[in-house]
Amino acid sequence: MPLVNSPLDVLPADWRTALLVGRLQDPDEQGPCVVVVSGEELLDITDTASTVAELLEAPDPAGVARTATARRTWSLPGVLAETLGARQGAHLLAPADLQVVRAAGVTFAGSLLERVIEERAGGDPAKSGAVRAEVETAVGRTLAAIEPGSPEARAVRDRMLRDGLWSQYLEVGLGPDPEIFTKAPVLAAVGVGAEVGIAEGSSWNNPEPEVVLAVRSDGRIAGATLGNDVNLRDVEGRSALLLPKAKDNNASAAIGPFLRLFDNGFGLDEVRQLDVRLEVRGEDGFVLDDVSTMREISRDPLDLVTAAIGRHHQYPDGLLLYTGTLFAPTQDRDEPGGGFTHHVGDVVRISTPRLGTLVNRVNRSEKCPEWTFGVRALMTNLARRGLLG
């Protein structure tokens, strides 16, 4: 099953005018290059910005990306074809490098309910149907309209405490403080066309389609991209203290295809209006296709950034912030009432016209390519190429 019909399908609808920055693995250099889309070419601007983090820390990242001198170029269609194919020649990586990859949880009412359900089901998908009916009957119609931290949210909390339905997920979904956790180590995220990983032993898991913000060290948002916050529902459902085991596995964080820098044609107001589509197509003929909207997010993206970075927590190289999943798939797949879970070989497409399509194929984390190129390897590679200092 092909990842896409045509390699150019992963690009935003307005890709010829969008300011798109990425990272390209150059086999000749045995390391990454920072690239900018210009027409049907990828321009190598690594002489100007040796990392994406360095580019974003410039006073005017968009201006630098537009005017930097290219030391060489690649064919955009050719690189995309390699990225979605053999991945032996020049191909795209996740468009982030030295930034910490962080994530916000339960920022949408639908995913909030699913976290409550998996917790009350104890990670057992067979119990999810009955628990879902109980929880939705009690609170499902009220959560979407409630502002976290408001008097209305406190009233719902008090009622659910009284009814024995309170959950730690409702605390971060309705309370004053959002959940912000570390999704992946620096340089561990995979890009478009790569395999995404589900750890061995998990039998209830799902993709989490998200908008991802690129945040500078000063807290300013410089751009946006798409992410897949792959999640093991059975693990997190057993205990929220197992969140690192549920979230951070080999190839479990996907980001891409490109980072779209904010400019006069695209900014945070456009991000707030994005509709994000999730498609899952399995080798067994299973199809999931749904759309959700950033307009339903319970906390504004700026509020999430403020919760993540400030005087209380600094990120000298910036951060990538997943803003929370718009929904968790519940469509039955293997048996009635069992809900959704991945099969090896699933093709996952997360798309929105302004950011393009992040497409990956599912495998077990233990069988995905190992992550071996860390910070020491990057610094050694850049030094050898004369790109430090």
Phi and psi in degrees as a GROMACS rama.xvg file:
@    title "Ramachandran Plot"
@    xaxis  label "Phi"
@    yaxis  label "Psi"
@TYPE xy
-68.3945  152.314  PRO-2
-68.6331  -41.1028  LEU-3
-146.421  165.986  VAL-4
-72.6685  -39.5303  ASN-5
-140.288  141.376  SER-6
-54.3066  -34.2728  PRO-7
-68.5796  -11.2652  LEU-8
-64.0563  -19.6857  ASP-9
-80.0727  -9.70037  VAL-10
-82.4345  153.754  LEU-11
-59.4831  157.034  PRO-12
-59.6992  -33.4813  ALA-13
-106.089  38.4611  ASP-14
-62.157  -24.5156  TRP-15
-71.6038  -21.1723  ARG-16
-112.961  -13.8344  THR-17
-71.6336  149.684  ALA-18
-96.5049  98.29  LEU-19
-111.084  125.378  LEU-20
-117.277  141.695  VAL-21
-146.988  -176.416  GLY-22
-123.996  137.516  ARG-23
-124.432  130.306  LEU-24
-82.489  116.036  GLN-25
-99.3154  111.553  ASP-26
-59.6036  -31.8922  PRO-27
-66.8353  -38.5698  ASP-28
-90.1923  -11.0633  GLU-29
54.3105  35.2734  GLN-30
-165.982  -179.03  GLY-31
-88.5288  152.215  PRO-32
-123.374  146.158  CYS-33
-87.8848  127.412  VAL-34
-128.756  155.052  VAL-35
-126.456  136.833  VAL-36
-75.6984  127.115  VAL-37
-138.637  103.082  SER-38
61.3799  -129.884  GLY-39
-100.106  26.4509  GLU-40
-124.13  155.439  GLU-41
-108.344  120.999  LEU-42
-95.0763  128.606  LEU-43
-84.002  111.398  ASP-44
-111.139  24.7674  ILE-45
-64.1577  -25.5224  THR-46
-65.2961  -29.6875  ASP-47
-87.6147  -42.2413  THR-48
-135.68  108.756  ALA-49
-74.3375  -17.6154  SER-50
-138.426  159.141  THR-51
-62.449  -37.3408  VAL-52
-59.1303  -42.0304  ALA-53
-64.7654  -41.2576  GLU-54
-59.8974  -46.385  LEU-55
-68.7847  -23.6329  LEU-56
-82.2455  -6.38476  GLU-57
-64.6054  150.979  ALA-58
-55.205  -34.357  PRO-59
-134.585  82.3241  ASP-60
-56.7126  -41.1673  PRO-61
-63.3918  -42.161  ALA-62
-63.411  -41.5677  GLY-63
-64.0008  -44.6631  VAL-64
-62.0706  -34.8073  ALA-65
-76.3276  -31.1095  ARG-66
-110.37  -7.89624  THR-67
-61.8823  141.664  ALA-68
-76.4768  129.893  THR-69
-85.9549  128.956  ALA-70
-83.9128  -17.3569  ARG-71
-167.629  173.394  ARG-72
-137.392  159.559  THR-73
-128.969  156.706  TRP-74
-73.1376  123.162  SER-75
-61.8331  -49.7715  LEU-76
-59.7237  -37.4215  PRO-77
-66.2835  -43.7175  GLY-78
-66.2738  -40.2419  VAL-79
-64.1564  -40.1548  LEU-80
-63.0146  -41.0478  ALA-81
-68.1559  -37.9179  GLU-82
-62.7177  -37.7526  THR-83
-93.3687  3.00296  LEU-84
-121.019  -117.126  GLY-85
-72.7781  -28.7079  ALA-86
62.3957  30.3263  ARG-87
-96.6765  -36.8015  GLN-88
-85.9194  -161.658  GLY-89
-59.9276  125.315  ALA-90
-146.942  161.447  HIS-91
-78.1075  146.088  LEU-92
-111.292  178.155  LEU-93
-60.0385  137.84  ALA-94
-81.5367  48.0487  PRO-95
-151.535  147.677  ALA-96
-134.242  -77.8114  ASP-97
-83.4287  -4.63433  LEU-98
-73.3956  142.028  GLN-99
-71.0293  139.852  VAL-100
-100.208  109.598  VAL-101
-114.431  165.42  ARG-102
-147.379  143.598  ALA-103
-99.5557  138.489  ALA-104
-110.872  159.349  GLY-105
42.8964  54.6708  VAL-106
-100.74  3.05372  THR-107
-129.336  144.51  PHE-108
-59.2759  -40.3341  ALA-109
-63.9246  -45.4664  GLY-110
-71.9791  -29.4413  SER-111
-60.0305  -46.817  LEU-112
-60.811  -40.651  LEU-113
-66.3862  -34.8879  GLU-114
-65.6377  -40.6854  ARG-115
-62.483  -41.9468  VAL-116
-64.323  -47.1563  ILE-117
-67.0303  -31.1537  GLU-118
-67.4962  -47.0571  GLU-119
-70.2483  -24.6393  ARG-120
-83.31  -4.17069  ALA-121
63.7574  27.2539  GLY-122
80.0687  9.27287  GLY-123
-100.046  109.409  ASP-124
-62.5685  -25.1436  PRO-125
-65.7564  -22.4203  ALA-126
-95.2669  -5.95527  LYS-127
-65.9907  -36.4859  SER-128
-62.0323  -48.1779  GLY-129
-66.9402  -40.3248  ALA-130
-65.8427  -40.8667  VAL-131
-59.4703  -43.562  ARG-132
-62.1189  -41.3399  ALA-133
-63.4683  -47.6834  GLU-134
-69.8469  -42.3985  VAL-135
-65.4041  -35.7133  GLU-136
-62.9248  -38.0385  THR-137
-77.1769  -43.9401  ALA-138
-137.863  -7.80801  VAL-139
-57.4829  -32.1986  GLY-140
-87.4833  -4.51467  ARG-141
-108.213  -22.9228  THR-142
-69.5244  -36.5921  LEU-143
-61.432  -29.6711  ALA-144
-93.954  2.21516  ALA-145
-96.9091  131.109  ILE-146
-82.7241  125.184  GLU-147
-56.4738  138.293  PRO-148
82.1209  -2.34227  GLY-149
-83.3263  167.191  SER-150
-57.5914  -35.5866  PRO-151
-64.4467  -39.0539  GLU-152
-64.9496  -40.5224  ALA-153
-64.7238  -35.3929  ARG-154
-65.9571  -40.8543  ALA-155
-63.7905  -42.5284  VAL-156
-58.1625  -46.8233  ARG-157
-62.5764  -41.0972  ASP-158
-65.0894  -41.1951  ARG-159
-71.5298  -33.1135  MET-160
-60.05  -44.2867  LEU-161
-63.6914  -35.9193  ARG-162
-89.804  2.70527  ASP-163
73.8358  24.2248  GLY-164
-112.872  8.78072  LEU-165
-68.0855  149.18  TRP-166
-143.833  150.638  SER-167
-61.8647  -26.7264  GLN-168
-70.6889  -33.5316  TYR-169
-68.5081  -28.0566  LEU-170
-62.3441  -46.7267  GLU-171
-81.8233  -21.9247  VAL-172
-79.8135  -31.676  GLY-173
-113.499  -21.0288  LEU-174
-77.0976  -179.196  GLY-175
-73.7468  -21.7545  PRO-176
-111.83  126.039  ASP-177
-77.0172  162.346  PRO-178
-84.3647  121.384  GLU-179
-127.367  119.407  ILE-180
-132.776  163.985  PHE-181
-84.1819  120.612  THR-182
-85.3028  -40.0013  LYS-183
-156.122  152.114  ALA-184
-66.9396  163.119  PRO-185
-56.4015  130.526  VAL-186
76.0379  5.02089  LEU-187
-88.6569  -16.0001  ALA-188
-67.78  147.209  ALA-189
-102.101  160.769  VAL-190
-107.183  -170.215  GLY-191
-60.2669  140.681  VAL-192
85.4939  -16.0366  GLY-193
-79.885  164.713  ALA-194
-75.9698  144.181  GLU-195
-108.508  148.289  VAL-196
-110.804  135.664  GLY-197
-112.389  122.613  ILE-198
-65.3001  146.216  ALA-199
-56.1009  142.965  GLU-200
95.0982  -17.1627  GLY-201
-83.272  130.92  SER-202
-118.786  3.91977  SER-203
-143.434  105.717  TRP-204
-153.575  169.926  ASN-205
-163.374  159.184  ASN-206
-77.6321  155.211  PRO-207
-129.265  99.7357  GLU-208
-74.1908  128.779  PRO-209
-143.922  152.867  GLU-210
-86.3353  134.352  VAL-211
-116.292  130.304  VAL-212
-100.301  138.652  LEU-213
-95.3419  114.814  ALA-214
-113.283  130.834  VAL-215
-76.7814  171.8  ARG-216
-66.1912  -22.8946  SER-217
-89.4526  5.71127  ASP-218
89.9578  -5.05218  GLY-219
-75.7905  141.586  ARG-220
-88.3448  123.802  ILE-221
-101.66  -17.066  ALA-222
178.822  -174.568  GLY-223
-148.256  156.304  ALA-224
-151.085  -169.123  THR-225
-111.502  153.324  LEU-226
-142.706  154.967  GLY-227
-120.113  107.424  ASN-228
-91.0515  74.0105  ASP-229
-54.5998  135.639  VAL-230
-135.213  139.017  ASN-231
-99.2874  101.425  LEU-232
-68.88  -35.3074  ARG-233
-67.7954  -33.1397  ASP-234
-73.6095  -50.9079  VAL-235
-64.2259  -33.3293  GLU-236
-65.1822  -28.6397  GLY-237
-67.5957  -37.7606  ARG-238
-169.464  134.51  SER-239
-64.6766  -20.1012  ALA-240
-69.2585  -12.9246  LEU-241
-91.6355  13.324  LEU-242
-52.9275  -44.3757  LEU-243
-59.194  -38.5279  PRO-244
-69.5372  -32.2068  LYS-245
-76.8866  -29.2684  ALA-246
-107.067  -36.4668  LYS-247
-111.298  89.6388  ASP-248
-129.14  168.351  ASN-249
-56.0442  126.149  ASN-250
64.9254  26.8147  ALA-251
-95.8044  -0.429367  SER-252
-123.048  115.113  ALA-253
-112.319  139.133  ALA-254
-140.49  137.209  ILE-255
150.51  -167.231  GLY-256
-76.2663  -39.7977  PRO-257
-125.673  160.796  PHE-258
-90.0644  120.853  LEU-259
-91.8332  114.747  ARG-260
-74.2936  145.396  LEU-261
-70.4011  135.442  PHE-262
-150.263  -163.757  ASP-263
-66.4984  -20.1792  ASN-264
-100.259  -7.78414  GLY-265
-156.137  125.953  PHE-266
-152.378  -162.515  GLY-267
-65.0127  -33.8821  LEU-268
-62.1326  -37.0607  ASP-269
-68.7749  -37.5311  GLU-270
-59.9573  -40.8895  VAL-271
-63.9677  -17.4885  ARG-272
-105.448  3.64082  GLN-273
-67.7133  138.422  LEU-274
-102.293  128.182  ASP-275
-113.504  128.195  VAL-276
-103.245  137.021  ARG-277
-117.103  125.615  LEU-278
-123.159  132.949  GLU-279
-125.776  124.693  VAL-280
-125.669  121.497  ARG-281
-102.098  158.121  GLY-282
-67.3879  -14.4738  GLU-283
-88.1811  5.16968  ASP-284
91.4683  -3.83552  GLY-285
-65.81  139.472  PHE-286
-134.841  127.891  VAL-287
-121.482  131.17  LEU-288
-148.111  113.671  ASP-289
-149.61  160.202  ASP-290
-132.247  136.942  VAL-291
-131.751  171.604  SER-292
-129.263  141.893  THR-293
-65.7476  -15.6629  MET-294
-66.037  -15.6754  ARG-295
-96.48  5.37087  GLU-296
-64.522  140.666  ILE-297
-84.091  -20.8864  SER-298
-126.998  133.15  ARG-299
-62.2663  143.48  ASP-300
-51.9763  -36.7853  PRO-301
-63.2456  -36.9603  LEU-302
-65.4364  -37.0472  ASP-303
-66.0064  -41.3935  LEU-304
-63.1317  -42.5068  VAL-305
-62.0214  -35.5166  THR-306
-70.9908  -25.5464  ALA-307
-90.0683  -35.2107  ALA-308
-136.113  141.639  ILE-309
163.751  -156.619  GLY-310
-65.3844  -22.507  ARG-311
-81.0459  -19.508  HIS-312
-161.156  122.455  HIS-313
-110.329  152.418  GLN-314
-134.074  91.8923  TYR-315
-58.6252  -26.3978  PRO-316
-106.075  12.9531  ASP-317
81.2745  -177.678  GLY-318
-148.208  156.498  LEU-319
-103.992  126.743  LEU-320
-119.613  108.398  LEU-321
-65.3844  131.837  TYR-322
-91.4746  2.05937  THR-323
110.172  146.203  GLY-324
-76.0204  141.924  THR-325
-77.6186  -24.0188  LEU-326
-166.399  164.051  PHE-327
-115.432  127.351  ALA-328
-60.9701  136.094  PRO-329
-122.947  -2.54412  THR-330
-60.6376  128.072  GLN-331
-61.877  139.934  ASP-332
-122.713  -59.3241  ARG-333
-90.9808  -29.4297  ASP-334
-159.136  152.033  GLU-335
-56.9624  131.79  PRO-336
80.531  -2.39904  GLY-337
-87.1923  -10.5219  GLY-338
70.2635  -164.478  GLY-339
-98.4436  142.212  PHE-340
-148.656  154.507  THR-341
-72.2427  152.209  HIS-342
-114.369  146.706  HIS-343
-57.5589  134.939  VAL-344
99.126  -11.7209  GLY-345
-55.4098  139.262  ASP-346
-101.269  124.396  VAL-347
-112.232  123.039  VAL-348
-119.394  124.133  ARG-349
-117.526  122.691  ILE-350
-145.764  153.899  SER-351
-156.764  140.545  THR-352
-56.6926  -30.1843  PRO-353
-84.5585  -15.5716  ARG-354
-119.803  -11.0171  LEU-355
95.2103  -152.128  GLY-356
-130.662  125.072  THR-357
-97.781  113.528  LEU-358
-124.131  135.496  VAL-359
-147.368  159.097  ASN-360
-109.657  140.289  ARG-361
-84.8152  135.499  VAL-362
-141.589  174.7  ASN-363
-73.9423  140.579  ARG-364
-54.5377  -37.0278  SER-365
-69.4763  -16.9556  GLU-366
-106.274  -9.32844  LYS-367
-71.2198  156.925  CYS-368
-54.0719  136.022  PRO-369
-67.1969  146.572  GLU-370
-84.2853  113.215  TRP-371
-124.63  -14.1537  THR-372
-98.3569  93.2446  PHE-373
-101.19  -162.902  GLY-374
-64.4062  -43.0176  VAL-375
-60.9135  -42.5232  ARG-376
-64.6345  -40.018  ALA-377
-63.9437  -47.3316  LEU-378
-63.4652  -40.9259  MET-379
-62.5008  -42.4391  THR-380
-65.8165  -45.5816  ASN-381
-65.2321  -38.0322  LEU-382
-64.3007  -43.3665  ALA-383
-60.2932  -33.0872  ARG-384
-87.7656  3.39587  ARG-385
71.0066  31.0742  GLY-386
-109.023  8.14235  LEU-387
-103.187  145.011  LEU-388
